[in-house]
Amino acid sequence: MGQIRLAIPEDAANILELSLRAYEPIRDLNINFLAATADLSLVLNNITRHSTYVLEKNDKIIATVTVRYPWADPNSSNPYPFIWWFAVDPEYKRQGIGSKLLQYVEEKVLREQVKAPAVYLATAERHPWLVSIYEKRGYKIFDEKFNEGDKIVFLQKILDENLYHIIENKVPL
């Protein structure tokens, strides 16, 4: 179904084009997501400051997702990695491409390599299907905030139950 790798700066233009096409429904709903109106400099900044993954098929980037780590983000108030700028090429929707990429990042990168006990993400509550899709993937709502008139829902997924309970219960190792 394709190859998953870290994005490099030379991928920025392709990721921008993919993101703008994938986020068109978000713009149509007037939801203010940064990825929906990004420009090349924002995408390049995203690639160089965070871990941006791409899924390629036949040498074409067809999906992307970025992980922001709390230790690299001074504004983070959550101790767990944050999933954002998740996009699938509209030509490849409903083929399991996004699920494959997200599962790879959750399991292989965050749980196995980084040893993150949990991961979280955010989306607009009024988006017609995103909250339910993430809930089906095991994410649970843990917080809500208002941003520019939109209610933003924060969802978390536990990746390692034992480690999560040790950290959350502050049990000494």
Long-range contacts (C-beta under 8 A, 24 or more apart in sequence): 1-55, 1-57, 1-96, 1-97, 1-100, 2-55, 2-56, 2-57, 2-62, 2-97, 2-100, 3-55, 3-56, 3-57, 4-53, 4-54, 4-55, 4-56, 4-100, 4-101, 4-104, 5-53, 5-54, 5-56, 6-51, 6-52, 6-53, 6-54, 7-47, 7-52, 7-53, 7-54, 7-64, 8-47, 9-44, 9-47, 9-48, 11-47, 11-52, 11-54, 11-61, 12-40, 12-43, 12-44, 12-47, 13-40, 13-43, 14-60, 14-61, 15-43, 15-47, 15-52, 15-54, 15-61, 15-64, 16-40, 16-43, 18-61, 18-62, 18-63, 18-64, 18-87, 18-89, 19-43, 19-64, 19-85, 19-87, 21-89, 21-90, 22-87, 22-88, 22-89, 22-90, 23-87, 24-90, 26-127, 29-124, 29-126, 29-127, 29-128, 31-124, 31-126, 31-127, 31-150, 32-147, 32-148, 32-150, 33-124, 34-85, 35-84, 35-85, 35-87, 46-85, 51-109, 52-85, 53-101, 53-104, 53-105, 53-109, 55-97, 55-100, 55-101, 57-92, 61-89, 62-88, 62-89, 62-91, 62-92, 62-97, 63-87, 63-88, 63-89, 63-92, 63-97, 63-98, 63-101, 64-101, 65-101, 65-102, 65-105, 67-105, 67-109, 67-110, 67-119, 69-114, 78-120, 79-167, 80-116, 80-117, 80-118, 80-119, 80-120, 80-156, 81-110, 81-114, 81-116, 81-119, 81-120, 82-119, 82-120, 82-121, 82-122, 83-119, 83-120, 83-121, 84-121, 84-122, 86-121, 99-137, 102-137, 106-157, 106-159, 107-159, 110-159, 111-159, 111-160, 115-160, 115-163, 116-159, 116-160, 117-158, 117-159, 117-160, 117-163, 117-164, 117-166, 117-167, 118-156, 118-157, 118-158, 118-159, 118-160, 118-164, 119-156, 119-157, 119-159, 120-154, 120-155, 120-156, 120-157, 121-154, 121-155, 122-152, 122-153, 122-154, 122-155, 123-152, 123-153, 123-155, 124-150, 124-151, 124-152, 124-153, 125-150, 125-151, 125-152, 125-153, 126-150, 126-151, 131-155
